Amino acid sequence: MSIAENITSIKAQIPQNVCLVAVSKYKPKEDILAAYDAGQRMFGENKVQEIVAKHECLPQDIEWHFIGHLQTNKVKYIAPFISLIHGVDSWKLLKQIDKEAQKNNRIINCLLQFHIAEEETKFGLNLVEVKEMLDSDEFKKLTHIQLCGIMGMASHTDNRKQIEEEFSNLKNIFISLRNEYFNDDVSFKEISMGMSGDYHLAIEQGSTMVRVGSAIFGVRN
Ligand SMILES: *Cc1c(COP(=O)(O)O)cnc(C)c1O
């Protein structure tokens, strides 16, 4: 199937209120344009250099999402244009995003990344760390970030039950944070979970945003 057909088919499978982020990392701009021509506007990348280069040469109404691990010293390169940063995994990074957003006279939308998988290597925060951060006076001084929700990745496993539990765990974290900290903030609404292999399960568990790469663009080299 073509990229356009993949987009159409996935959109038909997901509810209207779930956002589709097309993960175009390592893929050429021709592939992105094929998805764009099929109506796709949200694209996700995980390398700073690559997202900057693609942003410069592709249509300006694309919403670029940064989905990878972001180094503090590289925030400045994406701050002028990024529409959502999914992987905020430290207080230091959040502060830096606020600083660069301020320089660019804009507010940058962020998701806090939680560690829900069993693998040790995946980046992410836990609930205790996040609550400490949200309770701090320093956090209240950040004026140029908007927390829009949370993000997580399930373990790389065939065990369906385990994946469901990890997604359900993320959903519960979201509910607990919303109830405790964001009751009056309608912007805190996103649960970014689900990739090509598990987005159906993620949606069943309450995902509002799926990040799909290979099911749209084919396998990556
Ligand atoms: C690469 C990547 C995806 C997409 O993975 P696919 O399995 O190709 O759909 C989603 N989220 C993150 C954080 C990624 O790095």
Ligand as a Chemical Component Dictionary entry (heavy atoms), coordinates in Angstrom:
data_LIG
# 
_chem_comp.id                   LIG 
_chem_comp.type                 NON-POLYMER 
_chem_comp.pdbx_formal_charge   0 
_chem_comp.three_letter_code    LIG 
# 
loop_
_chem_comp_atom.comp_id 
_chem_comp_atom.atom_id 
_chem_comp_atom.alt_atom_id 
_chem_comp_atom.type_symbol 
_chem_comp_atom.charge 
_chem_comp_atom.model_Cartn_x 
_chem_comp_atom.model_Cartn_y 
_chem_comp_atom.model_Cartn_z 
_chem_comp_atom.pdbx_ordinal 
LIG C1 C1 C 0 10.105 5.703 16.362 1  
LIG C2 C2 C 0 9.135  6.086 17.410 2  
LIG C3 C3 C 0 7.747  5.848 17.229 3  
LIG C4 C4 C 0 7.163  5.165 16.017 4  
LIG O1 O1 O 0 7.516  3.814 16.000 5  
LIG P1 P1 P 0 6.822  2.785 14.961 6  
LIG O2 O2 O 0 6.951  1.467 15.634 7  
LIG O3 O3 O 0 7.619  2.875 13.703 8  
LIG O4 O4 O 0 5.428  3.204 14.772 9  
LIG C5 C5 C 0 6.883  6.288 18.225 10 
LIG N1 N1 N 0 7.327  6.899 19.338 11 
LIG C6 C6 C 0 8.634  7.131 19.542 12 
LIG C7 C7 C 0 9.047  7.819 20.786 13 
LIG C8 C8 C 0 9.571  6.719 18.590 14 
LIG O5 O5 O 0 10.870 6.959 18.820 15 
# 
loop_
_chem_comp_bond.comp_id 
_chem_comp_bond.atom_id_1 
_chem_comp_bond.atom_id_2 
_chem_comp_bond.value_order 
_chem_comp_bond.pdbx_ordinal 
LIG C1 C2 SING 1  
LIG C2 C3 SING 2  
LIG C2 C8 DOUB 3  
LIG C3 C4 SING 4  
LIG C3 C5 DOUB 5  
LIG C4 O1 SING 6  
LIG O1 P1 SING 7  
LIG P1 O2 DOUB 8  
LIG P1 O3 SING 9  
LIG P1 O4 SING 10 
LIG C5 N1 SING 11 
LIG N1 C6 DOUB 12 
LIG C6 C7 SING 13 
LIG C6 C8 SING 14 
LIG C8 O5 SING 15 
# 
